[in-house]
Amino acid sequence: MPSGDTPSDLHAHLGYWLRMVSNAVSQSFARAVEARGVTVAEWVLLRVLYDVERLAPSALAERMGMTKGAISKLADRLVEKGLVRREANLEDRRGQTLALEPAARSLVPLLAELADRNDAAFFNGLSPSERAQLKGLLHKIASKHKLNTAPID
């Protein structure tokens, strides 16, 4: 940068404000779900499985934008917690599928309520149309940059 030029102000950057809000929203939600015994990454996996009877780990990895290895580690933890079970894949005898245990079927709606409350705590200062506009803009940015990995950390 040529001498004498003043760098842009930190507060002028949208990324700065987005990161500030994102960190606060994410950390608040992480504390809430961790109080229920799961991490945000585990919550995302549970929520995806909630909508299906069972799913192969490879399909789950694709839906979440994660590697099969990462899905395997998450599944291992959730199996240990009694929230997910592995079943033989009826279509491919060499493979397996993942399914929710009854305890997880009961837990997911409670965790979704925590997510709803967290969103309300942070975004109820916006009108419904402002929330829709913000969501639309974030979707547009994510789509333009082909962002499809579940935000889990």
LINFEN-V67002 format. One record per residue. N is the residue number from 1. RES is the residue in one small letter. OMEGA is omega in radians with two decimals (* if undefined). BURIAL is 1 if it has 9 or more other C-alpha atoms within 8 Angstrom, else 0. D_CENTER is the distance of its C-alpha to the mean C-alpha in Angstrom with 1 decimal. Layout:
n = (N/N)
res = (RES/RES)
omega = (OMEGA/OMEGA)
burial = (BURIAL/BURIAL)
d_center = (D_CENTER/D_CENTER)
This chain:
n = (1/2/3/4/5/6/7/8/9/10/11/12/13/14/15/16/17/18/19/20/21/22/23/24/25/26/27/28/29/30/31/32/33/34/35/36/37/38/39/40/41/42/43/44/45/46/47/48/49/50/51/52/53/54/55/56/57/58/59/60/61/62/63/64/65/66/67/68/69/70/71/72/73/74/75/76/77/78/79/80/81/82/83/84/85/86/87/88/89/90/91/92/93/94/95/96/97/98/99/100/101/102/103/104/105/106/107/108/109/110/111/112/113/114/115/116/117/118/119/120/121/122/123/124/125/126/127/128/129/130/131/132/133/134/135/136/137/138/139/140/141/142/143/144/145/146/147/148/149/150/151/152/153)
res = (m/p/s/g/d/t/p/s/d/l/h/a/h/l/g/y/w/l/r/m/v/s/n/a/v/s/q/s/f/a/r/a/v/e/a/r/g/v/t/v/a/e/w/v/l/l/r/v/l/y/d/v/e/r/l/a/p/s/a/l/a/e/r/m/g/m/t/k/g/a/i/s/k/l/a/d/r/l/v/e/k/g/l/v/r/r/e/a/n/l/e/d/r/r/g/q/t/l/a/l/e/p/a/a/r/s/l/v/p/l/l/a/e/l/a/d/r/n/d/a/a/f/f/n/g/l/s/p/s/e/r/a/q/l/k/g/l/l/h/k/i/a/s/k/h/k/l/n/t/a/p/i/d)
omega = (3.13/-3.11/-3.13/3.08/3.12/3.11/3.13/-3.14/3.13/-3.08/3.10/-3.05/3.08/3.14/3.10/-3.10/3.12/3.14/3.14/-3.12/-3.12/3.12/-3.11/-3.14/-3.10/-3.11/3.10/3.14/3.14/3.12/-3.11/-3.11/3.11/3.06/3.08/3.02/3.11/3.05/3.09/3.12/3.12/3.10/-3.12/3.12/3.12/-3.10/3.09/3.14/-3.10/-3.06/-3.11/3.10/3.11/-3.10/3.07/3.12/3.13/3.10/3.09/3.11/3.13/-3.13/-3.09/-3.12/-3.11/3.07/3.08/3.11/3.12/3.11/3.14/3.13/3.10/-3.14/3.11/-3.13/-3.10/3.03/3.12/-3.14/3.13/-3.10/-3.13/3.05/3.03/3.11/3.04/3.10/-3.08/-3.13/-3.11/-3.04/-3.14/-3.04/3.11/3.04/3.08/3.13/3.11/2.95/3.12/3.13/3.12/3.10/3.10/-3.07/-3.04/3.11/3.09/3.11/3.09/3.08/3.07/3.10/3.12/3.13/3.12/3.08/-3.13/-3.12/-3.08/-2.96/3.13/3.03/3.09/3.07/3.09/3.14/3.08/3.08/3.12/3.13/3.12/3.13/3.12/3.12/3.12/3.07/-3.12/3.12/3.14/-3.14/-3.14/-3.10/3.12/3.12/-3.11/3.10/3.11/3.13/-3.01/-3.14/*)
burial = (0/0/0/0/0/0/0/0/0/0/0/0/0/0/0/1/1/0/0/0/0/0/0/0/1/0/0/1/1/1/0/1/1/1/0/0/0/1/1/1/1/1/1/1/1/1/1/1/1/1/0/0/0/1/1/1/1/0/0/1/1/1/0/1/1/1/0/1/0/1/1/1/0/1/1/0/0/1/1/0/0/1/1/1/1/1/0/1/1/0/0/0/0/0/0/1/1/1/1/1/1/0/1/1/1/0/0/1/0/0/1/0/0/1/1/0/0/1/1/0/0/0/0/0/0/0/0/0/0/0/1/0/0/0/0/0/0/0/0/0/0/1/0/0/0/0/0/0/0/0/0/0/0)
d_center = (38.9/42.5/43.9/44.1/40.9/38.5/34.8/32.5/31.4/28.1/27.3/28.1/24.9/22.1/19.7/21.1/20.3/16.8/16.0/17.8/16.0/12.5/13.5/14.9/12.1/9.6/12.5/13.6/10.5/10.4/14.1/13.8/11.7/13.7/16.8/16.0/15.9/12.4/9.9/6.3/6.1/8.6/7.2/4.6/8.0/10.0/8.8/9.5/12.7/13.7/14.8/17.0/19.8/19.0/17.5/18.8/16.6/17.5/16.2/12.9/12.7/13.7/11.3/8.2/10.5/11.2/14.7/16.3/17.2/13.7/13.0/16.4/15.8/12.8/15.0/18.0/16.5/15.5/19.0/20.6/19.1/20.5/17.3/17.4/20.5/21.7/24.2/26.6/25.7/28.6/28.5/28.5/30.4/29.2/25.5/23.3/20.6/18.0/18.2/17.2/20.0/21.4/20.0/16.4/17.5/18.8/15.9/13.0/14.9/15.5/11.9/11.3/14.4/13.1/10.3/13.3/15.5/13.4/13.3/17.0/17.9/16.9/17.6/20.5/22.9/22.3/24.1/22.4/23.6/22.3/18.8/19.2/20.6/17.9/15.2/17.7/18.4/14.8/14.5/17.9/17.1/14.1/16.4/19.4/17.8/16.2/12.7/10.7/8.6/4.8/4.5/4.7/8.2)
